[in-house]
Amino acid sequence: MLNAGDTAWVLISAALVMLMTPGLAFFYGGMVRAKSVLNMLMMNFIALAIVGVLWVLFGFSLSFGNDAFGGLVGNFDYAGLSDAFGKLVGLASEGPPAVPWPGPDALPLLAFCMFQLMFAIITPALISGAIADRAKFWGWTLFVTIWVIVVYFPVAHWVFSFDGFTGKDAVGGWIANQLKALDFAGGTAVHINAGAAGLALALVLGKRKGWPKDTGRPHNVPFVLLGASLLWFGWYGFNAGSALGANDLAGVAFTNTTVATAAAVLGWLVVEQLKFGKPTTLGAASGAVAGLVAITPACGFVSPLGSIAIGLIAGVLCALAISLKFRFGFDDSLDVVGVHLVGGLVGTILIGFFATKSVNSAGADGLFYGGGFKQLGIQVVAALAVLGYSFIMTLIIGFAIKKAGGFRVSTEHEVSGIDEGQHAESAYDFTGMGGLGHSATFPVKPVTKLEETKA
């Protein structure tokens, strides 16, 4: 029978996750040039429109419909959501006593559908940060349309579609059911997926004019912190909502999300202090997002102490990883690779070390809890499968759009201002806002004591 409390929690969580996309827009928007902030906001906002329509037409069906081929993609049973009204979803209880499908905690299919929609929206929005300051708006819009169909919908089926959830005899995706990798809320399907795609697009579009000599600084740091705070707030829906019920597991995920994020902030700031001599506001915001990313796949499978360890490791490694773009020469504008790809890999793989059945009997025991290397190996396979598929398919899609001449803005618009060039408007009515660009790193050349004195 339908559980009203669980249904309410899932709907509230869906609204929280929806808020994450505008939060991401402010997080990214504060880090770009003043003359390209509106374009950045629009690149995120348009994902709500595109994916919202595609999800109803066939996206939910491809993601959660009965498997159509080898655990790779769903069928079209739910196309148009025409058969969704009054339908419940859930898992049968094995008891004792056994409860037939859909179990004692059933949800309305549409509530679950809208919750998962918000995951589908924010994933391509995350990619936008990798190509900030240089992408045509309609080229980006076309990319999002193709990418969610070709990449996100199938990967969501692999990771999130469990056998027997949308129907008694429903068959889901291969990562969730055959490989049995653990991903509580989207470390693979969302963050590794978006991070790999961000790397591919950064390579396709090439470097911004003047990069890496001119990396610039965020034009509005308060925007960045506001965006990070909205993301942290919404992430409780992302992670705790993935318990799909107002229950103990939701409380575990909520707790783990909090402490891992806090630990990541500390880890990132310590790295900044040791490398540059000063902790930054931008570093604190970036560290929080890195922690949120890393704990996402693990939040329902590890203890609070394990979460602190995961967050701390992620904060340190992501803070170090954002400098890789300078070493390898790819212009990942807002550090999507360093935060989302690296953070997603850290969280997904560390499940193999820190997972414990004492937290979630449906999970596994990791290496540190006597489970050996089996789950660790499974986690690595899942992470690499999603990374490889997303990277290759994004390269193909990106090069196709670029070849058609529809992806990178002209040099004139990039230099004079992408907001005016693409949208015929500007965010500010005055000049001298400061900030020419962004890197989530501390400025490449930190201000010295001598320069402070001269100032």
C-alpha positions in Angstrom: 0.0 0.0 0.0 1.0 3.6 -0.5 3.1 5.2 2.3 2.0 8.8 2.6 5.0 9.8 4.7 7.6 8.3 2.3 5.7 9.9 -0.6 5.9 13.3 1.0 9.6 12.9 1.7 10.3 11.9 -1.9 8.4 14.9 -3.3 10.2 17.3 -0.9 13.5 15.8 -1.8 12.7 16.3 -5.5 12.1 20.0 -4.8 15.4 20.2 -3.0 17.3 18.6 -5.8 15.6 20.9 -8.3 17.0 23.8 -6.2 20.5 22.5 -6.8 20.5 23.5 -10.5 19.9 27.2 -9.8 22.4 26.8 -6.9 24.9 25.4 -9.4 24.2 28.3 -11.7 25.1 30.8 -9.0 28.2 28.7 -8.0 29.4 28.7 -11.6 28.1 32.2 -12.4 30.2 33.8 -9.6 33.4 32.2 -10.9 33.2 33.4 -14.5 33.9 36.8 -16.1 31.4 39.6 -15.4 30.7 39.7 -19.1 29.8 36.0 -19.3 27.8 35.4 -16.1 24.4 35.5 -17.8 25.5 32.9 -20.4 26.7 30.7 -17.5 23.3 31.0 -15.7 21.4 30.3 -18.9 23.5 27.2 -19.7 22.3 25.8 -16.4 18.8 27.0 -16.5 18.1 25.7 -20.0 18.8 22.2 -18.7 15.6 22.4 -16.7 13.6 23.1 -19.8 15.2 20.6 -22.2 15.5 17.6 -19.9 12.1 18.2 -18.3 10.4 17.8 -21.7 12.5 14.9 -22.8 12.1 13.0 -19.6 8.3 12.9 -20.0 8.4 12.1 -23.7 10.8 9.1 -23.3 13.6 9.8 -20.9 12.0 8.1 -17.9 11.1 5.2 -20.0 14.6 4.7 -21.4 16.0 5.0 -17.9 13.5 3.0 -15.8 11.4 1.1 -18.3 11.7 -2.7 -18.5 15.1 -3.6 -19.9 15.2 -3.7 -23.7 18.7 -5.0 -24.4 21.3 -6.6 -22.1 20.9 -4.3 -19.2 21.8 -1.3 -21.3 18.6 0.7 -21.9 15.0 0.6 -21.0 12.0 0.2 -23.4 9.3 2.6 -24.3 6.6 1.3 -21.9 6.4 4.6 -20.1 6.8 6.9 -23.1 4.7 10.0 -22.5 3.9 8.8 -19.0 0.5 7.8 -20.4 0.3 4.7 -18.1 1.7 6.3 -15.0 -1.4 7.6 -13.2 -2.4 5.7 -10.1 0.5 3.3 -10.5 2.7 2.4 -7.6 6.3 1.3 -7.5 8.5 -0.4 -4.9 10.1 -3.7 -4.0 8.4 -6.7 -2.6 9.3 -7.6 1.0 10.9 -11.0 1.6 9.6 -10.9 5.1 8.9 -12.7 7.3 6.1 -12.4 6.6 6.5 -11.9 2.9 4.6 -8.9 1.4 3.8 -9.1 -2.3 4.9 -6.4 -4.8 5.1 -3.5 -4.6 5.7 -3.9 -0.8 4.7 -2.1 2.3 6.4 1.2 1.4 5.1 1.8 -2.1 5.5 5.1 -3.9 3.4 6.7 -6.7 5.3 6.2 -9.9 5.0 9.9 -10.7 6.6 10.9 -7.4 9.6 8.7 -8.1 9.7 9.9 -11.7 9.9 13.5 -10.7 12.6 12.8 -8.1 14.7 11.1 -10.7 14.0 13.9 -13.2 16.0 16.3 -11.1 19.1 14.1 -11.2 18.7 14.0 -15.0 18.6 17.8 -15.1 21.6 18.6 -13.0 24.0 16.1 -14.6 24.4 17.9 -17.9 24.3 21.3 -16.1 27.4 20.2 -14.2 29.2 19.8 -17.5 28.7 23.4 -18.5 31.5 24.6 -16.1 34.1 22.9 -18.2 33.5 25.0 -21.2 32.6 28.3 -19.6 33.3 31.6 -21.5 33.4 30.0 -25.0 30.3 28.0 -26.0 27.5 29.1 -28.2 24.2 28.9 -26.3 22.3 27.1 -29.1 25.2 24.7 -29.6 25.1 23.9 -25.9 21.4 23.4 -26.1 21.8 21.0 -28.9 24.5 19.2 -27.0 22.4 18.8 -23.9 19.5 17.4 -26.0 21.7 14.7 -27.7 23.8 14.0 -24.6 21.0 13.1 -22.2 19.5 10.8 -24.8 22.7 9.0 -25.8 24.6 9.1 -22.5 22.5 10.0 -19.4 19.4 7.9 -20.0 21.3 4.7 -20.7 23.7 5.2 -17.8 20.8 6.0 -15.4 19.3 2.6 -16.5 22.6 0.9 -15.8 23.0 2.3 -12.3 19.6 3.3 -10.9 17.1 0.8 -12.4 16.8 -2.2 -10.1 15.0 -5.4 -10.9 11.5 -5.5 -9.6 11.1 -1.9 -8.7 8.9 -0.4 -11.4 7.1 -3.7 -11.9 6.9 -7.2 -10.3 8.9 -8.7 -13.2 10.7 -5.6 -14.3 14.4 -6.1 -15.3 16.8 -3.2 -14.8 20.4 -2.2 -15.6 23.6 -4.2 -15.6 25.6 -2.2 -13.1 22.9 -2.3 -10.5 21.8 -5.9 -10.9 24.5 -8.0 -12.6 27.7 -6.2 -11.5 26.0 -5.2 -8.2 28.1 -2.1 -7.7 27.0 0.2 -4.9 26.0 3.8 -5.8 23.5 5.2 -3.3 22.8 8.5 -5.0 24.7 9.0 -8.2 28.5 9.0 -7.9 28.8 7.1 -11.2 25.6 8.2 -13.1 25.9 11.8 -12.2 29.4 12.9 -11.1 31.8 10.6 -12.9 29.5 10.8 -15.9 29.5 14.6 -15.9 33.2 14.9 -15.1 34.3 12.6 -18.0 32.0 14.5 -20.3 33.4 17.8 -19.1 37.0 16.6 -19.9 35.9 15.5 -23.4 34.2 18.9 -24.1 37.1 20.9 -22.8 39.3 19.0 -25.3 36.8 19.5 -28.1 36.3 23.3 -27.7 39.9 24.0 -26.9 41.4 26.6 -24.7 40.1 30.1 -24.0 42.0 33.0 -25.4 44.9 33.8 -23.3 44.8 30.6 -21.2 46.8 29.5 -19.2 48.6 32.8 -18.8 45.3 34.6 -18.1 43.3 32.4 -15.7 41.6 35.4 -14.1 39.6 35.4 -10.9 36.0 35.0 -9.9 34.0 38.1 -10.6 31.6 37.6 -7.6 32.8 35.4 -4.7 29.6 36.0 -2.7 27.7 34.3 -5.6 30.1 31.4 -5.4 29.5 30.9 -1.7 25.7 31.4 -2.1 25.7 28.8 -4.8 27.7 26.3 -2.8 25.4 26.8 0.2 22.3 26.2 -2.0 24.0 23.1 -3.4 24.7 21.8 0.1 21.1 22.4 1.2 19.7 20.8 -1.9 22.1 17.9 -1.6 20.2 16.6 1.4 17.3 15.8 -1.0 19.9 14.3 -3.4 21.3 11.9 -0.8 18.8 11.4 2.0 16.0 11.4 -0.6 17.6 8.5 -2.3 16.5 6.3 0.6 13.1 6.8 -1.0 11.5 6.9 2.5 11.4 8.8 5.7 13.4 6.2 7.6 16.6 5.3 9.4 18.5 5.0 6.2 17.6 8.6 5.2 18.9 9.7 8.6 22.2 7.9 7.9 22.6 9.5 4.5 21.7 12.9 5.9 24.3 12.6 8.7 27.0 11.3 6.4 26.4 14.0 3.9 26.9 16.6 6.6 30.1 15.3 8.2 31.8 14.3 4.9 31.2 17.8 3.5 32.5 19.5 6.6 35.7 17.3 6.5 36.2 18.1 2.9 36.1 21.8 3.5 38.8 21.4 6.2 40.9 19.2 3.9 40.8 21.6 1.0 41.7 24.6 3.2 44.7 22.8 4.7 46.0 22.1 1.2 45.6 25.8 0.3 47.3 26.9 3.5 50.3 24.6 2.9 50.6 25.4 -0.8 49.9 29.1 -0.8 50.0 30.3 2.7 46.3 31.4 2.8 42.9 29.7 2.9 40.4 31.2 0.5 36.6 31.6 0.4 36.6 30.0 -3.0 38.5 27.1 -1.6 36.0 26.6 1.1 33.1 26.6 -1.4 35.0 24.2 -3.7 35.9 21.9 -0.9 32.3 21.7 0.2 31.2 20.7 -3.3 34.1 18.1 -3.5 32.9 16.5 -0.3 29.3 16.5 -1.4 30.4 14.8 -4.7 32.5 12.1 -2.9 29.9 11.1 -0.3 27.1 10.9 -2.8 27.6 7.2 -3.8 28.7 6.2 -0.3 26.3 8.0 2.0 23.9 5.0 2.5 26.6 2.4 2.9 29.3 3.8 5.3 29.4 5.0 8.9 29.8 8.6 10.0 33.5 7.9 10.8 33.9 6.5 7.3 32.2 9.5 5.9 34.6 11.9 7.6 37.5 9.9 6.1 36.0 10.0 2.6 35.3 13.7 2.9 38.8 14.5 4.1 40.5 12.4 1.4 38.3 14.0 -1.3 39.0 17.5 -0.1 42.7 16.9 -0.2 42.8 15.0 -3.5 40.4 17.4 -5.4 42.3 20.4 -4.2 45.5 18.9 -5.6 43.8 17.6 -8.8 42.6 21.0 -10.1 46.2 21.8 -11.0 46.3 18.8 -13.4 44.8 21.0 -16.2 47.9 23.2 -16.2 50.2 20.2 -16.3 48.3 18.4 -19.1 47.1 21.5 -21.0 43.3 21.2 -21.0 41.2 24.2 -20.2 38.6 22.9 -17.8 37.3 26.4 -16.9 35.6 25.8 -13.6 37.3 22.6 -12.5 34.6 20.1 -13.4 37.3 17.4 -13.9 39.1 18.1 -10.7 36.0 18.3 -8.5 33.3 16.1 -10.1 35.4 13.4 -11.9 38.0 13.0 -9.3 35.5 13.4 -6.4 33.2 10.9 -8.0 36.0 8.4 -8.5 37.2 8.9 -4.9 33.7 8.3 -3.4 32.8 5.4 -5.7 36.1 3.5 -5.1 36.3 4.2 -1.4 33.0 2.4 -0.9 35.2 -0.7 -1.5 37.1 0.2 1.6 34.6 1.8 4.0 31.2 0.1 3.2 29.7 -1.9 6.1 26.6 -4.0 6.3 26.1 -2.7 9.9 24.9 0.5 8.3 22.9 -1.0 5.4 22.3 -4.7 5.1 21.6 -4.3 1.4 25.1 -3.1 0.9 28.4 -4.9 1.4 31.4 -5.1 3.7 34.4 -3.3 2.3 38.1 -4.1 2.7 38.3 -2.5 6.1 35.3 -4.5 7.4 36.5 -8.0 6.4 34.9 -8.0 2.9 38.2 -8.5 1.0 38.8 -7.0 -2.4 35.7 -8.2 -4.2 33.6 -5.1 -3.7 36.5 -2.8 -4.4 37.0 -4.5 -7.7 33.3 -4.1 -8.5 33.4 -0.4 -7.7 36.4 0.2 -10.0 34.8 -1.7 -12.9 31.6 0.4 -12.5 33.5 3.7 -12.3 35.7 2.9 -15.4 32.7 1.7 -17.4 30.8 4.9 -16.9 33.9 7.1 -17.4 34.9 5.4 -20.6 31.4 5.4 -22.2 30.7 9.0 -21.2 34.1 10.3 -22.4 34.0 8.5 -25.8 30.3 9.4 -26.6 30.8 13.0 -25.5 33.8 13.3 -27.8 31.7 12.1 -30.7 28.8 14.4 -30.0 31.0 17.4 -29.3 33.1 17.0 -32.5 30.0 16.5 -34.6 28.5 19.8 -33.3 31.8 21.6 -33.6 32.2 20.3 -37.2 28.9 21.8 -38.1 30.2 25.1 -36.8 27.7 25.4 -34.0 29.7 25.1 -30.8 32.4 27.7 -30.1 31.7 31.4 -30.1 33.6 33.8 -32.3 36.8 35.3 -31.1 35.1 38.7 -31.1 32.3 37.6 -28.8 34.7 35.7 -26.5 36.8 38.8 -26.1 34.1 41.5 -26.0 31.6 39.6 -24.0 29.7 36.4 -24.5 26.6 37.8 -22.8 26.2 40.5 -25.3 27.2 38.3 -28.2 24.8 35.4 -27.4 22.0 37.0 -25.5 22.1 40.7 -26.3 22.1 41.7 -22.7 24.5 42.1 -19.7 24.3 41.3 -16.1 25.5 44.7 -14.9 24.9 48.3 -15.9 28.3 49.5 -14.8 31.9 48.6 -15.5 34.8 47.9 -13.2 33.3 44.8 -11.6 36.7 43.1 -11.4 37.5 39.5 -12.1 38.4 38.4 -15.6 37.7 34.7 -15.3 38.1 31.8 -13.0 40.0 28.8 -11.8 39.0 27.1 -8.6 42.6 27.2 -7.6 44.1 29.9 -5.5 45.4 32.6 -7.9 48.3 31.2 -9.9 50.5 34.0 -8.5 49.6 34.6 -4.9 49.9 38.1 -3.6 53.2 38.5 -1.8 53.8 40.4 1.4 55.8 42.9 -0.6 52.8 43.4 -3.0 50.5 43.8 0.0 52.7 46.5 1.4 52.8 48.4 -1.9 49.1 48.2 -2.1 
